[in-house]
Amino acid sequence: MTTQFSVADVELELFRYPKAQESNLQAWDAADEHLIKTLLEIGQDAVPTAIINDSFGALSCALSKLNPNWPLFIETDARTSYLGSIQNHEHNHLPTDNLNWFTSRDNLPKDLGLVLMKLPKNLTYFAHQLMRLSHVLPAGTRILIGAKAKSINSALLDLFAKHLGPATASLAWKKTRVINCISDGKSRELPKEVSWPIPEYQLQISNLSNVFAANKLDIGARIMLDNLPKGDFNTIVDLGCGNGVLGLRMAQLYPNANIHFIDDSEMAVASAKANWLRNGLASDKGHFHWDDCMTHLPDDVEPDLVLCNPPFHQGEAITDHIAWQMFLDARRRLKKGGILHIVGNRHLAYHVKLQRLFKNCTTVASNGKFVVLQAQK
């Protein structure tokens, strides 16, 4: 795994978060390098700058390296992005008092002179980000977006014109381009919340824009809901909760249990909490954590059941290290005799990992695409 980030005179050692993970992926990509290269070429001054979708702090660390007093306003939906950025600032002995943190639901300040963005995989979320920027950016503000060259097309440039202002793309460099957008100063109306029912479980669900399965029950969750475990459960964790549908159903089945919802996405945690309230569940039984797996779960939370529908990508990267960390955390935190109950694509072969960790693994259900597995501590 490469850890040496080098663009012109900017030299850094950058790690993904957590540092010790089962992954050979690096903490930045060529689009990060292209953005920094562009700033150096245009001689950008250290104006108040928003940084959005910075995976593990490559952009913020580079700007802090160029000028330790550069005022940075960092917006992220991912807890691992925040933790990774802090980790890499500290590792490179960079200041952190110039960093100001925002979630994707917070309002950025209105005196920004520049915005740097990475293009996220979820274009619905990206459009929402552009609309939110239209509320705070004065006319003439420059927004630079780094992306893979193959992701940039006329439809994407039209998205900028519709939601923020006119945009053009640079020449390709290392298979990336930088989009240069200029804010037109016109505020756009934000999209209305979409809510949808799951009638067989008498649930009403809504998702914020960066939450998986925007307006329907995904097929992995459906087979999981059809094959939930039975037992005397007092403390349940919905790990990687998304909109919280698994934990919500368990709250219906086990109304006296404490249900803990955990996700790396702040929007997911906010969606799960809103759905808990929307469905009239007991206010003292739902607990919500924006966290990197179960890293910072309170010590007194000892689940006897962990439900998990693990992701197999992080941004653009296809990886199973998140699932591996989820399984490790579950084994560490479960009570003796507690159960990890998961769903995954058959080809991911999660049964191998569970057998290795727990020394047991049972196939609960399967179809042509998915398998539901259970392991006991």
Summary of the structure (lengths in Angstrom):
residues: 377
radius of gyration: 21.6
end to end distance: 32.6
largest distance: 63.5
contacts: 1281
relative contact order: 0.10
helix: 31%
strand: 25%
